[in-house]
Amino acid sequence: MVIGNKAVTGKFNLNDLPGSAGRMDIMCRCIASALFLSHDVRRDVEVYLLLLGPPDPPKAVRVVGGEVKYMAPDERNIGGILSKALTVKVDKSWRESTPGVYVARKTLEELLDDLVKKYEVYYLREDGMDIREVELGENSLFILGDHIGVREDMEAIIEEKCKGIVSIPTRKLQADHCIVIAHYELDRREREGV
């Protein structure tokens, strides 16, 4: 799950993903990093975005790898699909906008309450325990912030509901790079039977 602090919650201009769309470019890159392999899609992956920007926050977007169609790994294509999803009239229930892409009105706490029933939720933060030293379950989900990070009030909610705080102990990395490394760690463990 990626928290988009300024990511817009309505239709946006595909020609200005980093600017007027509230850094929607980051959200698009995170989806691409989480879902796409070389000439394939990770069908066992779901990506969650929590969008908190104007005009109608909060909105949650869920992208299901095993169901998604018409999505390519480039920012503009993913941005177009997200823009369409954000025009759907929403309530607390997930509504499908295009195959495999769902949108709902959920706060962080509501979204986490749903996710902890389905996943082992970890908060990915620089001061956490080294990801290589943590015994991750088969059904792990990581929470990351965008370029701004995660607000203190949200951190308190995450820390209360997550299983642990883990880190990728290198230099400061972009969210989409962290996703690729987390996948590498999970793939490596699966391959080695760890």
Order of alpha helices (4+ residues) and beta strands (2+ residues): beta-alpha-beta-beta-beta-beta-alpha-beta-beta-alpha-beta-beta-alpha-beta-alpha
